Amino acid sequence: MISPMKEDEMKKFFVYGMVILSFLAFFSFTGDVFAEEAAFKNYVLMFQPLEYNTRLGDAVDYFLKEVLKPEDNLLLLTPLKPYNFSQKTRQTTPLEKLLQVTKDVLKRDISMAGATYEDIIRQMEVVVRTLTEPDTSQPKHLTAQYSHLKESLFNLRKMNEKFFIDLAGVYKQAKGETHIIILYEKRMRPIPNRQIMERLRADAEVRYEVNEVFETESTKEVMNVETVIQALKDAGAKLDFVYMKTKVRQSRDMELKEFSGDIYNVFSKIAKATGGTVMIASRAAAALKKLITGKK
């Protein structure tokens, strides 16, 4: 079956920094990542959604049934860890069984990784709803609490350039073309609605904090873009970036603000610099088909 890089129990707060260790350990001790004969193409398929749905399952069906050829190699990256789809595994495992196991792994890993993110979002919603109460006497404390949650959210989704540099280093030694495809779901965070924001801005004690915390995004770099671009170019790897639309939860007492524009900007630059494509889509399978075939 598909081979997980590490068998340790996954924790809720698992982040990509830890994945690097298991990823490199796998390549150090396992010899079947690349077939002995030259591979036609090496695919790295990275799923970064917040929740699993049937549309992701459709993308798995399309890729394994229609795209992946017997001579190709595939590395699947979930939000928790990498999995190697060796040619031997694909030759000895019935396709339907492989599809089901792949979907089960995606569903499990996405659910585990998304749990922490969703917990922070729920805490943000509590803070925002408390701020909507007319008799709220602690706007400064609540704003500070939201600021802390916002920082935690930023750290949770921060990308590590070392991972991509190490990834490029591995594929630099491989024969065949290397295609990295990232499916990243747009992130949103709750903020007070316009009426509440106006009321908070009227309070001189929190006026500055309100604008800074709720309206302004972090200026921190999520990764060193130029370093990653050079590493991928050296490896001859092309990166395609699919920015998936997210399901918006409507609410009267709050609005939703995009919280992943920096991620979009970073991977857009990397994709364009490596000859890849940037795409905004709502259906993962259709996006993959357009990337692979160039047709809608």
C-alpha positions as CSV (number, residue, x, y, z in Angstrom):
1,M,0.0,0.0,0.0
2,I,1.1,3.6,-0.1
3,S,4.0,4.0,2.3
4,P,3.9,6.6,5.0
5,M,7.2,8.2,5.7
6,K,6.9,7.7,9.5
7,E,4.6,5.6,11.6
8,D,4.6,7.7,14.8
9,E,1.3,8.9,16.2
10,M,0.4,12.2,14.6
11,K,-0.3,15.1,17.0
12,K,-2.8,17.9,16.5
13,F,-0.1,20.5,16.3
14,F,2.0,18.7,13.8
15,V,3.5,21.2,11.3
16,Y,5.6,21.0,8.2
17,G,8.9,21.5,10.0
18,M,8.5,18.0,11.5
19,V,7.6,16.6,8.1
20,I,11.0,17.5,6.8
21,L,12.7,15.1,9.2
22,S,10.5,12.1,8.2
23,F,10.8,13.1,4.5
24,L,14.6,13.1,4.5
25,A,14.8,10.0,6.7
26,F,12.7,8.1,4.1
27,F,15.0,9.0,1.3
28,S,18.0,8.1,3.4
29,F,16.8,4.5,4.1
30,T,14.5,3.6,1.2
31,G,15.6,2.8,-2.3
32,D,12.4,2.6,-4.2
33,V,11.4,6.2,-4.5
34,F,12.5,6.3,-8.1
35,A,12.4,3.3,-10.3
36,E,15.6,1.9,-11.7
37,E,14.6,2.9,-15.2
38,A,14.3,6.6,-16.1
39,A,10.8,7.9,-15.0
40,F,8.8,9.7,-17.6
41,K,7.6,12.2,-15.1
42,N,8.0,12.7,-11.3
43,Y,4.9,14.2,-9.7
44,V,4.7,15.8,-6.3
45,L,1.0,16.4,-5.5
46,M,0.5,18.5,-2.4
47,F,-3.0,18.8,-0.8
48,Q,-3.5,21.8,1.6
49,P,-7.2,22.1,2.1
50,L,-8.9,22.7,5.5
51,E,-11.5,20.0,5.2
52,Y,-12.0,16.9,3.0
53,N,-14.9,16.7,0.6
54,T,-15.9,14.6,-2.4
55,R,-14.4,17.1,-4.8
56,L,-10.9,16.2,-3.5
57,G,-11.9,12.5,-4.0
58,D,-12.7,13.4,-7.6
59,A,-9.3,14.9,-8.0
60,V,-7.7,11.7,-6.7
61,D,-9.7,9.6,-9.1
62,Y,-8.7,11.8,-12.1
63,F,-5.0,11.9,-11.2
64,L,-4.5,8.2,-10.5
65,K,-6.8,7.0,-13.3
66,E,-6.1,9.5,-16.1
67,V,-2.8,11.2,-15.4
68,L,-0.3,8.8,-13.7
69,K,1.3,6.4,-16.1
70,P,3.0,3.1,-15.1
71,E,6.5,4.6,-15.6
72,D,5.7,7.8,-13.6
73,N,6.6,8.4,-9.9
74,L,4.3,10.1,-7.4
75,L,4.9,11.6,-4.0
76,L,1.7,12.7,-2.3
77,L,1.9,15.3,0.4
78,T,-1.0,15.7,2.9
79,P,-1.0,18.5,5.5
80,L,0.7,16.0,7.9
81,K,3.2,14.0,6.0
82,P,4.5,12.6,2.6
83,Y,3.5,9.3,1.1
84,N,5.4,7.5,-1.6
85,F,3.5,5.8,-4.5
86,S,6.2,3.5,-5.8
87,Q,5.8,1.8,-9.2
88,K,5.9,-1.6,-7.4
89,T,3.0,-0.6,-5.1
90,R,0.9,0.6,-8.0
91,Q,1.6,-2.6,-10.0
92,T,0.6,-5.0,-7.2
93,T,-2.4,-3.1,-5.8
94,P,-5.8,-3.1,-7.5
95,L,-6.6,0.4,-8.7
96,E,-9.9,0.7,-6.8
97,K,-8.2,-0.4,-3.6
98,L,-5.4,2.2,-4.1
99,L,-8.0,4.9,-4.7
100,Q,-9.9,4.1,-1.6
101,V,-6.9,4.0,0.7
102,T,-5.6,7.2,-0.8
103,K,-8.9,9.0,-0.1
104,D,-9.0,7.5,3.4
105,V,-5.5,8.8,4.1
106,L,-6.3,12.3,2.8
107,K,-9.5,12.5,4.8
108,R,-7.8,11.4,8.0
109,D,-4.7,13.7,7.6
110,I,-6.7,16.7,6.5
111,S,-9.2,16.3,9.4
112,M,-6.4,16.0,11.9
113,A,-4.4,19.0,10.5
114,G,-7.6,21.1,10.1
115,A,-8.7,20.5,13.7
116,T,-6.2,23.0,15.2
117,Y,-6.9,25.6,12.6
118,E,-10.7,25.3,13.1
119,D,-10.3,25.5,16.9
120,I,-8.5,28.9,16.6
121,I,-11.1,30.2,14.2
122,R,-13.9,29.2,16.7
123,Q,-12.0,31.1,19.4
124,M,-11.8,34.1,17.1
125,E,-15.5,33.9,16.5
126,V,-16.2,33.9,20.3
127,V,-14.1,37.1,20.7
128,V,-15.8,38.8,17.8
129,R,-19.3,37.9,19.1
130,T,-18.4,39.2,22.5
131,L,-17.3,42.5,21.0
132,T,-20.7,42.9,19.4
133,E,-22.4,43.0,22.8
134,P,-23.3,46.6,23.6
135,D,-22.2,46.4,27.2
136,T,-18.8,45.0,26.5
137,S,-16.4,46.6,29.0
138,Q,-13.2,44.9,28.0
139,P,-12.6,45.8,24.3
140,K,-8.8,46.2,24.9
141,H,-8.5,42.8,26.5
142,L,-10.6,41.2,23.8
143,T,-8.6,42.9,21.0
144,A,-5.4,41.7,22.5
145,Q,-6.8,38.2,22.8
146,Y,-7.7,38.2,19.1
147,S,-4.2,39.5,18.2
148,H,-2.7,36.5,20.0
149,L,-5.0,34.1,18.1
150,K,-4.2,35.8,14.8
151,E,-0.4,35.3,15.5
152,S,-1.1,31.6,16.3
153,L,-3.0,31.2,13.0
154,F,-0.1,32.8,11.1
155,N,2.4,30.5,12.7
156,L,0.2,27.4,12.0
157,R,0.1,28.0,8.3
158,K,3.7,29.4,7.8
159,M,5.6,27.6,5.1
160,N,9.2,26.5,5.6
161,E,11.5,27.1,2.7
162,K,13.9,24.4,3.9
163,F,11.2,21.8,3.0
164,F,11.1,23.0,-0.6
165,I,14.8,23.3,-0.8
166,D,15.2,19.7,0.5
167,L,12.5,18.5,-1.9
168,A,14.3,20.2,-4.8
169,G,17.6,18.5,-3.7
170,V,16.0,15.1,-3.9
171,Y,14.5,15.6,-7.4
172,K,17.7,17.2,-8.7
173,Q,19.2,13.7,-8.7
174,A,16.2,12.1,-10.5
175,K,15.7,11.5,-14.1
176,G,12.6,12.7,-15.9
177,E,10.6,15.9,-15.6
178,T,9.5,17.0,-12.1
179,H,6.1,18.6,-11.6
180,I,5.1,20.0,-8.2
181,I,1.3,20.7,-7.9
182,I,0.0,22.5,-4.9
183,L,-3.7,22.7,-4.1
184,Y,-4.1,25.3,-1.4
185,E,-7.5,26.3,0.0
186,K,-8.1,30.0,0.6
187,R,-8.1,30.9,4.3
188,M,-10.6,33.3,5.9
189,R,-10.8,34.7,9.4
190,P,-13.7,36.3,11.2
191,I,-13.7,40.1,12.0
192,P,-16.4,42.4,13.5
193,N,-18.9,43.7,11.0
194,R,-18.7,47.3,9.8
195,Q,-21.1,48.7,12.4
196,I,-19.2,47.1,15.3
197,M,-15.9,48.3,13.8
198,E,-17.1,51.9,13.7
199,R,-18.2,51.7,17.3
200,L,-14.8,50.3,18.3
201,R,-12.9,53.0,16.4
202,A,-14.9,55.6,18.3
203,D,-13.2,54.3,21.5
204,A,-9.9,56.2,21.8
205,E,-8.5,53.5,24.1
206,V,-8.6,50.8,21.4
207,R,-8.8,52.8,18.1
208,Y,-5.3,52.0,16.9
209,E,-5.4,48.4,18.0
210,V,-8.7,47.8,16.3
211,N,-7.3,48.8,12.9
212,E,-4.0,47.0,13.4
213,V,-5.5,43.7,14.6
214,F,-8.6,43.3,12.5
215,E,-7.8,45.1,9.3
216,T,-4.1,44.7,8.8
217,E,-2.4,41.6,7.7
218,S,1.0,40.4,8.8
219,T,4.0,41.7,6.8
220,K,6.2,38.7,7.8
221,E,7.5,36.6,5.0
222,V,6.1,33.1,4.9
223,M,9.3,31.9,3.2
224,N,12.3,33.1,1.3
225,V,10.9,33.2,-2.2
226,E,14.1,33.7,-4.1
227,T,15.9,30.9,-2.4
228,V,13.1,28.5,-3.2
229,I,12.9,29.6,-6.8
230,Q,16.6,29.0,-7.3
231,A,16.5,25.6,-5.7
232,L,13.6,24.5,-7.9
233,K,15.2,25.9,-11.0
234,D,18.4,24.1,-10.2
235,A,16.4,20.9,-10.0
236,G,14.6,21.6,-13.2
237,A,11.3,21.4,-11.3
238,K,8.1,23.2,-12.3
239,L,5.6,24.3,-9.7
240,D,1.9,24.8,-10.4
241,F,-0.3,26.6,-7.8
242,V,-4.0,26.0,-7.5
243,Y,-5.8,28.4,-5.1
244,M,-9.0,26.7,-4.1
245,K,-12.1,28.8,-3.2
246,T,-13.3,28.1,0.3
247,K,-16.9,27.7,1.6
248,V,-18.0,30.9,3.2
249,R,-20.0,30.7,6.4
250,Q,-22.4,33.6,6.5
251,S,-23.1,35.4,9.8
252,R,-24.9,38.6,10.8
253,D,-22.6,39.7,13.6
254,M,-19.2,39.3,11.7
255,E,-17.6,39.4,8.4
256,L,-14.9,37.1,6.9
257,K,-11.5,38.5,5.8
258,E,-9.0,36.7,3.6
259,F,-6.1,35.5,5.5
260,S,-3.9,33.8,2.9
261,G,-3.1,36.5,0.4
262,D,0.5,36.3,1.3
263,I,0.5,32.6,0.6
264,Y,-1.1,33.2,-2.8
265,N,1.5,35.9,-3.6
266,V,4.5,33.7,-2.6
267,F,3.4,30.6,-4.6
268,S,2.3,32.7,-7.6
269,K,5.8,34.1,-7.8
270,I,7.4,30.7,-7.5
271,A,5.0,29.2,-10.1
272,K,5.7,32.0,-12.7
273,A,9.4,31.9,-12.1
274,T,9.6,28.1,-12.6
275,G,7.4,28.0,-15.7
276,G,4.3,26.8,-13.9
277,T,0.7,28.0,-13.8
278,V,-1.3,29.9,-11.2
279,M,-5.0,29.1,-11.1
280,I,-8.0,30.0,-9.0
281,A,-10.6,27.2,-9.0
282,S,-13.5,25.7,-7.1
283,R,-13.2,22.1,-8.3
284,A,-9.9,20.3,-7.8
285,A,-10.4,17.7,-10.5
286,A,-11.2,20.3,-13.1
287,A,-8.2,22.4,-12.1
288,L,-5.9,19.4,-12.4
289,K,-7.3,18.5,-15.8
290,K,-6.8,22.0,-17.0
291,L,-3.2,22.0,-15.7
292,I,-2.4,18.6,-17.3
293,T,-4.1,19.0,-20.6
294,G,-4.3,22.7,-21.0
295,K,-8.0,22.4,-21.7
296,K,-11.0,23.5,-19.6
